[in-house]
Amino acid sequence: MTDLKRPAWIADLHWEQRPADISHRDVAGVAVDASDQVYLFTRFDHQVLVYTSAGKFVRAWGAGIFTNAHSIRIGPDGAVYCVDNGDHSVRKFTPDGELLLTLGVPGAPSDTGYRADLPVRIHNVETVTRPAGPFNGCTDIAIAPGGDIFVSDGYGNCRIHHFSASGTLLNSWGEVGSGPGEFRIPHGICLLPDGRLLVADRENDRIQIFRTDGSYLGEWDDIQRPSGLALTSRGEVVVAHLWRPADNRSFVSDTIGTDEPGRISLLSLSGELLDQWGASADDKAAEGNVIAPHFVTVDSTDSIYVGEVTYTYGVKLGRVPEDHAPHQVQKFTVSPTEG
């Protein structure tokens, strides 16, 4: 589309009715179960918070388990999968927080040559010199209808790993770089109903498309820092785009010189841009705008929930003031005039 219409979404920045005794500084991941309960994977209390679709608090669990919350997904069987990029693990839980399965060895990153202590031009991921097994800075997960698990392994690696439902590693693919089947932070992953696998190759500004055996099918390029992916019931791909400040580069373009705010996009299953909203260089903390959108999820009514890492990516680095810190999760409801 060349002329995007006004977004047909009603924003609610104050959806989360958080109890007074619970606090967090980022909502790194969001997921919705079959009953439209919403799971928030939070940082700086590092636990899972569960709410109704109306934002009423239900329960919390996971305190003391996680080192750095990153992504959360619900499997076809209702199990909850939590990706912890800080300790290089993926854990599977019951909806009440009972541990069922652990993928990876917590605290033991695979050997990719990754170094966090070296000067870099664009991002620490450029120190990755070779692919390796699970995991080094794992990022997201997709679960197939039969239970097979696909994990993007991106901050210190450049791979997608395919596991059986019981946790046996079946296949891995990906190399370092910006060519087909190469990655610079595979950050989000999403399985389409037709069996294609979308991978948000964040620092290469594109979404790559694969078969589940790792065969490369193509890519949608010129997509600003795709971070999180989700699907609507109408066959649209929801993309959370991370903010790129004016002095930042990507691996496929030089210094941009202008601020590229975070945003939310709707794409067709062929990659066509259908709608986009939330980008503001001036008033990032306003309702309906986004600061540092990280992951997205969609409920049965096609409402979109956006989790943001406002503290980690904004406040902590001095990019936004402290008073922007409460801007961490929004619900976008489909306008009643649409559909």
JOFENTA-V933912 format. One line per field, one symbol per residue. phi: phi as a letter, one per 30 degrees, with the letter a starting at -180 (. if undefined). burial: I if it has 24 or more other ideal C-beta (glycine too) atoms within 12 Angstrom, else O. A space follows every 50 residues. Layout:
# JOFENTA-V933912
phi: ???
burial: ???
This chain:
# JOFENTA-V933912
phi: .ccdddecbcdbdcddcdddcbbacacdbbabcdcidccccccibhaccc bdddjddcabajeicccaebbbbcdecidcccccddcibbccbddcjddc abciceibddccidbcccdbdbaeddddcadaddbbidbabbcdedjdbc bdbbdbbbbccccdddjddcabbkbdkbdeicbbidcbbacdedjdccbd dedchaccbbdddjddclacchcehdcbbabcdcicccbccdecddcccc dbadedibdcddacbccddcjddcaaajdbdcbdddejdbcbdcbbbbcd cidccccbcddeccddcidbdeddeddbbbcccddddcj
burial: OOOOOOIIIOIOIOIIOIOOOIOIIIIIIIIIIOOIIIIIIIIIIIIIII IOIOIOOIIIIIOOIIIIIIIIIIIOOOIIIIIIIIIIIIIIIOIOIOOI IIIIOIOOIIOIOIOOOOOOOIIIIIIIOOIIIIIIIIIIIIIIOOIIII IIIIIIIIIIIIIOIOIOIOIIIIIIOIOOIIIIIIIIIIIIOOOIIIII IIIIIIIIIIIIOIOOIOIIOOIIIIIIIIIIOOOIIIIIIIIIIOOIII IIOOOOOOOIIIIIIIIOOOIOIIIIIIIOOOOIIOIIIIIIIIIIIIIO IIIIIIIIIIIIIIIOOOIIOOOIIIIIIIIIIIOOOOO
